[in-house]
């Protein structure tokens, strides 16, 4: 091996670490030869002079990508041992096994230089105190990062091209299968097709995902679910229909016969601990990368799919929607706690009147003044106030203002030269001049005489 002369007694007196890593579990399973070669570096370390008991293997990162070091327990252990000055040499099959990130690899090189730790791969031994070795390893680390970018770009480009043709295969929702030619067709099982159709029919009838779950529960109908991974991979298992399954089916454009790709994307955030967390976020419908309508037969039409999504949005109280609810409580969903400001919930109990209660206790912000109140107490006061406030005159003014706002915001609609408000103000001015009463029955205020002005 090149550079064996760089190994001194100081290095042999320390521990030799063998770092073993594979990017995915599929590689661990299918590329066993690479894993075996990495474990074989322990024998190389012994051949270079280390005692067998002084050689340790770190294999905690098998199946973990080398893109982010914060996600690798083994890499963190390796860096910690190097910082303590306990390591004489770090063995890896190639430099890219240590870190795909240039920042993390540069930090490891700097720590190895400060502690006199050697790096050993299949090409030779590198002493970071030697400027030539530092330059060479820096170039190798940069090439490894660029290589990762190029490979990812090629793979993503190939996937996007296949998706643009509607040929990129993906797991199908329940009710669909691939035929012998690779086309998406209805599941040949009549029972599966029947329950999927019943789900959409019940939602059309009730307009609520919770009502669909209740309808299936009342009749004892089960719903199939395809398993992914494990011994049940690819098989259908029947179970109770849940609210999340209903919402998932209603949001899936595949049931409308459309082929889609790129409905979501990954974003990365840096955690307070310095790690990198990957989050999955959905894209708006206009930002989907690929949409091919009428790609395969659908259980519903595209317009029905859009109507279902609009109905779900109108039912989503977490997004601020306030759909009409069953029950006699008049102010449900629009009443707030006077102590903490949290929206109050509505509780219906058998043989007891409904009540409004503060739900802030769920977030541990309950105030001493938070309490529950019988619904009729609030509803009667609100009813009296509403009837006393909403007079015919007030309704007329509100309708006139609504018409004026509609005139302003309707594209292509001719705008009047004079607004209704101006007309109303003109009429009120004329009434004031003639001493008449205004529209709401109030006498006009007396005119204010300006200084130096003589009345006619």
N, C-alpha and C positions, 0 to 999 in steps of 0.2 A: 504494500500500500504506500502511496506517495506521502511523504512527510512524516514517516515514522520517527525520524530523528528529533522531531519537535516534542516528543513525549519524554518527560523527565521524571525524576524520582518524586518530585512534588506532586505531579499529576497522578502517579501510580499509588501514592499514599492516600489519595482521596477516592471517593466512590465514582464508579462509571455508571451513568444512567443511559438506558436504552429506551427511547421514546417510540412507542408503537401507536399508529393512528390509521384509520380508514374513514373516508368521508361519510359513507352511508352503511347501513346494515346490509343492504343488498351487496355492496362490495365485500363486506366481511363474509357473507354467505357464498358468493359466487367467485370471488377472487382470493381464494385461500392461499394461492402461491405467494402473493404479495405479503400477506400476513405472516406466512411462514418465514419469508426472507427477513422480515423485520425482527421477528423473534430470534432469528439466527445471528443477529448482530451481537448477542450476548457472547457467543463463541468467538466472534472476531475480537471483542474486548479482551477475552482471556488470552487469545493468541498474541495480542499486543503487549501483554505483561500484567494485566490486572488479575488479582486473585478472584476465583469464582465467587467467593462469598462477598466480594466488594462490588459485584455487578448487580444492579437492580433494574428491573423492567417496569416501566410505567405504561400500562395499557388501558387506563380508564377512559381514553378518548376513542375507543373503537366504535365506529358508527357515528362520529361527530365531525362536522365540517371544520376545516381549519381557518374559515373566514374570520371568525371572531374568537379571540382568546378568552374572553370573559365567559363564554359558554363551555369552556373545556376545563374540567377539574384537573385533568392530568397535566395540562400545560401550566396551569397556575401552580401546581405542586412543583413542576420542573423549575419555573422561574424562582420560586421561593427557595428551593435548595441551592440554586446557583447564587442567589443573593447572600446566603449564609456562608458561602465559601466552602461548602462540603463536597462539591462536584469537581472531579478532575477532568472529565470529558463527557460530552453529550453525544450519543450515537443515534443517527437516523439514516434511513435508507437514502433519502435525498433531502435537500434543504427545504423543499416545499412541505415536507411532513411537519416541520416545526411550526410554521405560521404562514398563512396566505396573505396576511396584512403586512404591508411594509413598515407601518408604525410599530407593530408588536415585534416584528423580526428585528428591527433596528434597536429596539429596547433590549431585546435578548442579547444581541451582539455587544451592546455597550456594557451590560452587566457581566457578560463573559470576559470582556477585556479587563474590567476593573478587578475581577476575582481570579484572573489567570486560568479560566476554564477553556478547554479545547473543544472544538466542534469536529465531529468525524462523520463523513458520509461515504458513499461508494467511491467517490473520486479522490479522497485523501483526507489528511489531517490539516485542520486550519487553526492557526494561533492568532487570536484577535489582537495581540500586541504587535503583530506584523502588519504594517499598513497595506501591503499587497494582498494579504489574506482578507483584510477588512473590505477592500475594494471588490475583490472577487466574490465574496459572500454577499455583499450589497447588491451586486449585479444579479446574482442568482436569485435573491429574494425578489428583486423587481421583476425579473423574468417570470417567476412563479406567479406573481400577482397579475401580470399581463396575460399570462397563459390562462388563468382562471377566467378573466374577462372575455377572452376570445372564445373559449369553449362555451361559456354561458351564452354569449351572443349567437354563436352558431346554432346551439340547441334551441334557443328561443325563436330564432328566425325560422328554423324548420317547423317548429310547432305552429307559429303564426301563419305560415304559408299553408300548412295542412288544414288549419282551422278556417282559413279564408275560403277553402273549397268545401268546407263542411265534412271533411274526412278525418279529422283528428278524433279518435275514439276516446270517450270519457265514460265513467260510470253512469248508467241510465237510471232515471227515477223508476219507482215501482209502477208497473203497468206497461213497460216497454222492454224489448229484448232486441238483440242483433240477430238477423237471419244469417243464412249460410253465405250470402253475398256481402255481408257487412252493413246492410241497410237497417235502419231503425223501424221496427214494426210493433204492432200491439202484441202484448203477451198472449200466447195461445191459451192460457188458462182462463176460462170464462169467469171463474169466481173472482180472480184478481181484477179483471176488467170491470166486473160488476161493482165491486166495492170502491174502485177509483172513480167510476162514474157517479156512484151514490154520494161521494164526498162533495163533488162539485154541484150536484143537484141539490143537496141539503144546504149548501152555502147560498145558492141562488134563491132558495125558498126562505131561509131565515136571515141571511145577511150578516151572520155572526159566526166566527170560528168557534167560540164557546158553545153556541147552539148546535153546531155540527157535532162536537164531541158529545153533548148531552143526547142528541138524537141517536148516535151510534150506541151509547151506553144503555139507553132505554130499550133498544131492540136486541142488545147483546151481540151486535156485529163486531167482528175483529177486523184489524187492518194489517196488511203484510208489510214487512220491513226487510230490506236486503242488508245482510251483514257484510262488513268489510274487515278483513284481517282475521287471524286466528283460524280455528278449525271450522268455523261457520262461514268462511269467506265465500261470497257469491251466492249463498243460499238465502231463501226467503223464510222468515220466521213470523208467525202470526201473534199479534198481541193487541192490547187495548189502544184505541186511537187517542192520542194526546193533542193538546192544543198546539204544541210546537210542530207536530207533524202536519197538522192542518195548515198552519201558516206557511210552513215550508213548501207544501204542495201548491198553495195558492200563489206563492211568489215565484214558482218555477215556470219559466216560459216554455220549457220543453213540453208541458202538457197542452200548450196551444199550438204545437207543431212547429215551433221555431228552434233553429239551431243557434246557440249563442256561445261566445267565448270572450273571456276578459270582463266578466261582471264584477270582479273584485280585484284588489291589488294589495300588496304588502307594503307597510310603512314601518320604519324602524325608529325607535326612541331610545335615548340614552337614559338609563335608570340612575337614581341618586347614588347607587353603589358603584357606578362606572360601567355596568354591563350594558348590553344591547338587547332590547326586547323587540321582537317582531310581532306586529299586529295586523290582522286581516280587516280590511275596510271595503265596503261595497261601493261601486261606482254608480252614478246616476245612469238612467237608461240611455240618455243621449251620448254617454261616454263609453258604452260597451264597444269593445274592439271589433267584434264580429256579430252580426245579426242576419240570419238567413231565414226569412219567413217561409212557411209551407215546405219545410225541409222533410217532414214526415207527418203521418196522420196524427191529429190531435184529438184529445178528449173534449176540448173547448175551442172556440174561435179566438183569434187575437183580440177582437174587441171585447169578448167576455173576460179575457185575461186582464185587459186594461181596466175594465169596470170592477173586477174583483180587487185589484190593487188600490183603486180609488176608494172602494168601500172599506178596505182594511185600514187605509190611512185615516179615513173619517172615524173609525172605531178606536184608533190608537190614542188613548188618553195620556200616555207618557209623552207624546209629541205635542200636547196642548189641546187635542180635539176634545170636544164635549158632546158626544153623541147622546140622543135621547135614551133614557133608561126606564126600565119597568119599575113599578112601585109608586106609592102615593106621595113620597117626599118631594116637595116642590123645588127645593134649593140644592138638590144633590149635585155635586161636582162643581158648584160655584160659590160655596161658602168657605170662609177662611177663619182660622182660630185667631181671636183677638189678642191672645197672649204671645204666641210664637210666630204667627203669620203663616203657618202651614195649612195647606188645603185640608179641610176636614172630610172624613169619610162618612158613609151612610151605612147604618147597620139595621137589618130587619131581623126580628126575633119572633118566634112563635108565641102567639097570645100576648104579645107586648107591643106597645106603639114603637114605630121607627124612631131612631135618634141619630143625631150628628155627633161624631166623636173625633177628637184630635188624634191623628195617627203619628205625631212627631216622635212618640216614644220609640219607634223603630230605629230612628237615627240618634237616640240618646240625647235629644235636645229638648226634652219635655220641660216646660216651665211650670212654676207653681200654679199659675192661673189656667193651665190647660185642663179642659174638662169636657164632658159630653153633655148634650142638651136634647130634650125631646123635640122631635122635628116639628110638631104642631105649634110649639111655642114660637119658633122663628117664622114658620110659614104664615101663620095668622098675621103677624106684624108686617111681614113683607107684602102680603095680599092687601092689607089696608093701605099701606103706603103707596102701592102700585095703583090702586083704584083712585086714590086721592090725587095722584100726580098726573096720570094719563087722562087728560081731558080731551074733548073733541078738538079744541083749538091747538093743543100740543101735538096731536096726531097730524093735523093738517100741516103745521109747520115742519114736522119731521118728514112727511112725505114730500113736501116741496124741496126741502134740503136734499133729500135722497135723489130726486129727479135732477137737481142741478149738478150734483156730483156725477151722476150717470152721464149727463151731457158733456161734462168736461173730460171724462175718461173713455168715452166710446169713440174708437178710431173711425174717421170718415163721416161721423155724424155732424151736420151743420150746427155750429154754435150760435145761439141767439145773440143779436146785437146788444141786447139788454137782458141781464139776468133777472130771474124771478125775485131775487132778494132786492135788486134795485127797484123793480116795480113796486114791491111791497113797501120799500122805504119811501118811494115817491107818493104812494097813497097815504101813508102815515103823515107825511109832511103836509099834503093837501088837507088832510083832516085837521091837523094842528092849526093851519091858517084859518079854516072855517069854524074852528072851535068845536068840531065834532069829536066823537069818541073813536078810539082805534079799534082794531079787530078783536082784541081780547077784552074789551069792555072797560078799559082804563082811560081816564081823561088825560089829554096831553099836558105836558109840563108847560108852564108859562114861558113865553119867549123872553130871552135875555136881551135887554137893550144895550147896544154898544155905545161907548163914549162918543159924543159928538154927533150921534145919529138922532134925528128927529122923526118921530112917527108920522106916517102920511096922514 
